[in-house]
C-alpha cells in the first residue's frame, strides 16, 4: 500500500472513489461540482489537496480531500482518519497491508 499526494495520473482512481463516496452519502454531485473540486486539488496556489491510497496492484482504494489551514496543528491525524473512513466507505476489495 502506498499513500501519497494525488497526481494528475490519479484522476480516474480518485473520480471512481469520489463517485462511490458521493453515492454513499446520498449526495447528487454535478459534473461541474466534481470538476471544480478536481481543479482546486490540482491548483498549486489553492489550499485544497488530496491523498490517495493505492494497493500493490495499482488500484486506488482510498482517498482524502483536505484543506490545509495554517493554524491547524492536527492536520496529519485528521487526514489519516479520513483515509480510514474512505477505505471503509468505498468497500475496498484490496486490504491494506502494513
URDAFEN-V672426 format. One record per pair of residues at least 12 apart in sequence whose ideal C-beta (glycine too) atoms are under 10 Angstrom apart, sorted by the first residue. I is the first residue (numbers start at 1). J is the second residue. If there is no record, write none. Layout:
i=I j=J
i=I j=J
This chain:
i=1 j=53
i=1 j=54
i=1 j=55
i=1 j=56
i=1 j=61
i=1 j=62
i=1 j=87
i=1 j=94
i=1 j=95
i=1 j=96
i=1 j=97
i=1 j=98
i=2 j=52
i=2 j=53
i=2 j=54
i=2 j=55
i=2 j=56
i=2 j=58
i=2 j=96
i=3 j=51
i=3 j=52
i=3 j=53
i=3 j=54
i=3 j=62
i=3 j=63
i=3 j=64
i=3 j=79
i=3 j=80
i=3 j=83
i=3 j=96
i=4 j=51
i=4 j=52
i=4 j=53
i=4 j=54
i=5 j=41
i=5 j=49
i=5 j=50
i=5 j=51
i=5 j=52
i=6 j=38
i=6 j=41
i=6 j=42
i=6 j=49
i=6 j=50
i=6 j=51
i=6 j=52
i=6 j=60
i=6 j=63
i=6 j=64
i=6 j=65
i=7 j=42
i=7 j=50
i=7 j=52
i=8 j=38
i=8 j=41
i=8 j=42
i=10 j=41
i=10 j=50
i=10 j=51
i=10 j=52
i=10 j=54
i=10 j=60
i=10 j=63
i=11 j=38
i=11 j=41
i=11 j=42
i=11 j=52
i=12 j=60
i=13 j=52
i=13 j=53
i=13 j=54
i=13 j=58
i=13 j=59
i=13 j=60
i=13 j=61
i=13 j=62
i=13 j=63
i=14 j=34
i=14 j=37
i=14 j=38
i=14 j=41
i=14 j=50
i=14 j=51
i=14 j=52
i=14 j=60
i=14 j=63
i=14 j=65
i=15 j=34
i=15 j=35
i=15 j=38
i=15 j=60
i=15 j=63
i=16 j=59
i=16 j=60
i=16 j=61
i=16 j=63
i=16 j=90
i=17 j=52
i=17 j=53
i=17 j=60
i=17 j=61
i=17 j=62
i=17 j=63
i=17 j=86
i=17 j=87
i=17 j=89
i=17 j=90
i=17 j=92
i=18 j=34
i=18 j=37
i=18 j=38
i=18 j=50
i=18 j=63
i=18 j=65
i=18 j=86
i=18 j=90
i=19 j=34
i=19 j=90
i=20 j=63
i=20 j=86
i=20 j=89
i=20 j=90
i=20 j=91
i=21 j=63
i=21 j=65
i=21 j=85
i=21 j=86
i=21 j=89
i=21 j=90
i=22 j=34
i=23 j=89
i=24 j=86
i=24 j=88
i=24 j=89
i=24 j=90
i=24 j=91
i=25 j=89
i=36 j=48
i=37 j=50
i=37 j=65
i=38 j=50
i=38 j=65
i=40 j=65
i=40 j=67
i=41 j=65
i=41 j=66
i=46 j=67
i=46 j=68
i=47 j=66
i=47 j=67
i=47 j=68
i=47 j=69
i=47 j=70
i=48 j=65
i=48 j=66
i=48 j=67
i=48 j=68
i=49 j=64
i=49 j=65
i=49 j=66
i=49 j=67
i=49 j=68
i=49 j=75
i=49 j=79
i=50 j=63
i=50 j=64
i=50 j=65
i=50 j=66
i=50 j=79
i=50 j=82
i=51 j=63
i=51 j=64
i=51 j=65
i=51 j=66
i=51 j=79
i=51 j=80
i=51 j=82
i=51 j=83
i=51 j=86
i=52 j=64
i=52 j=83
i=52 j=86
i=53 j=80
i=53 j=83
i=53 j=84
i=53 j=86
i=53 j=87
i=53 j=90
i=53 j=92
i=53 j=94
i=53 j=96
i=54 j=94
i=54 j=96
i=55 j=92
i=55 j=93
i=55 j=94
i=55 j=95
i=55 j=96
i=55 j=97
i=56 j=94
i=56 j=96
i=56 j=97
i=57 j=93
i=57 j=94
i=58 j=94
i=59 j=92
i=59 j=93
i=59 j=94
i=60 j=90
i=60 j=92
i=60 j=94
i=61 j=83
i=61 j=86
i=61 j=87
i=61 j=90
i=61 j=91
i=61 j=92
i=61 j=93
i=61 j=94
i=61 j=95
i=61 j=96
i=62 j=82
i=62 j=83
i=62 j=84
i=62 j=85
i=62 j=86
i=62 j=87
i=62 j=88
i=62 j=89
i=62 j=90
i=62 j=92
i=62 j=94
i=62 j=96
i=63 j=82
i=63 j=83
i=63 j=86
i=63 j=87
i=63 j=90
i=64 j=78
i=64 j=79
i=64 j=80
i=64 j=81
i=64 j=82
i=64 j=83
i=64 j=84
i=64 j=85
i=64 j=86
i=64 j=87
i=65 j=79
i=65 j=82
i=65 j=86
i=66 j=78
i=66 j=79
i=66 j=82
i=66 j=83
i=83 j=96
i=84 j=96
